[in-house]
Amino acid sequence: MAVLTIRDVPDNVKARLALEARESGKSLQAFLLDVLKRQADFSRNRHLLLTISEDMELRGGAGPEAPSAADVIAEERARRDAQLMGDA
């Protein structure tokens, strides 16, 4: 695993984050790691949506055989969950 260091964090920002971490029953490190993981997942979702959009533009839109958005999201979530379970 990588180690990250963040410099020049304003004291008031650190204090707010530490308070939020305590309120959620986590250490500051665990809380910030969760924040980073959520951001990484969000980034992956943006990439997925961009890929879908580009694919639809190239193919002239979704045809009648296209899967529903709910199915696509469910498949991606299942893939992500399987990946996370493998990482645990």
C-alpha positions as CSV (number, residue, x, y, z in Angstrom):
1,M,0.0,0.0,0.0
2,A,1.1,3.6,-0.6
3,V,1.7,6.2,2.0
4,L,0.4,9.7,1.3
5,T,1.5,12.9,3.1
6,I,-0.6,16.1,2.9
7,R,1.3,19.2,3.9
8,D,0.0,22.7,4.7
9,V,-3.5,21.6,5.9
10,P,-5.0,24.6,7.7
11,D,-5.6,24.0,11.4
12,N,-9.3,24.7,11.2
13,V,-9.7,22.2,8.3
14,K,-7.8,19.5,10.3
15,A,-10.0,20.3,13.4
16,R,-13.2,19.9,11.4
17,L,-12.1,16.7,9.9
18,A,-11.0,15.3,13.2
19,L,-14.4,16.2,14.8
20,E,-16.2,14.5,11.9
21,A,-14.0,11.4,12.3
22,R,-14.7,11.3,16.1
23,E,-18.4,11.7,15.5
24,S,-18.4,8.8,13.1
25,G,-16.4,6.7,15.6
26,K,-13.3,6.5,13.5
27,S,-9.7,7.7,13.7
28,L,-8.8,10.6,11.5
29,Q,-6.7,8.3,9.4
30,A,-9.6,5.8,8.9
31,F,-12.0,8.6,8.2
32,L,-9.7,10.2,5.6
33,L,-9.0,6.8,4.0
34,D,-12.8,6.4,3.6
35,V,-13.0,9.9,2.0
36,L,-10.3,9.0,-0.5
37,K,-11.9,5.7,-1.4
38,R,-15.3,7.4,-2.0
39,Q,-13.5,10.0,-4.2
40,A,-11.8,7.2,-6.2
41,D,-15.2,5.4,-6.7
42,F,-16.7,8.7,-7.8
43,S,-13.9,9.2,-10.3
44,R,-14.5,5.6,-11.6
45,N,-18.2,6.4,-12.0
46,R,-17.5,9.6,-14.0
47,H,-15.2,7.5,-16.3
48,L,-17.9,4.9,-16.7
49,L,-20.5,7.5,-17.6
50,L,-18.1,9.2,-20.1
51,T,-17.4,5.8,-21.7
52,I,-21.1,5.1,-22.0
53,S,-21.8,8.5,-23.5
54,E,-19.0,8.1,-26.1
55,D,-20.2,4.7,-27.0
56,M,-23.8,6.0,-27.5
57,E,-22.5,8.8,-29.7
58,L,-20.5,6.4,-31.9
59,R,-23.5,4.0,-32.3
60,G,-26.1,6.7,-32.8
61,G,-27.9,6.1,-29.4
62,A,-29.3,3.2,-27.6
63,G,-31.2,0.7,-29.6
64,P,-34.1,-1.5,-28.4
65,E,-31.6,-4.3,-27.4
66,A,-29.7,-2.0,-25.1
67,P,-29.7,-2.9,-21.4
68,S,-31.5,-0.7,-19.0
69,A,-29.5,1.9,-17.0
70,A,-30.5,0.0,-13.8
71,D,-29.0,-3.2,-15.2
72,V,-25.8,-1.5,-16.2
73,I,-25.4,0.1,-12.8
74,A,-26.3,-3.2,-11.0
75,E,-23.6,-5.0,-13.0
76,E,-21.0,-2.4,-12.3
77,R,-21.8,-2.4,-8.6
78,A,-21.6,-6.2,-8.5
79,R,-18.2,-6.0,-10.3
80,R,-17.0,-3.4,-7.9
81,D,-18.2,-5.3,-4.8
82,A,-16.5,-8.5,-6.1
83,Q,-13.3,-6.5,-6.6
84,L,-13.5,-5.0,-3.1
85,M,-14.2,-8.4,-1.6
86,G,-11.1,-9.7,-3.3
87,D,-9.0,-6.8,-1.9
88,A,-10.1,-7.4,1.7
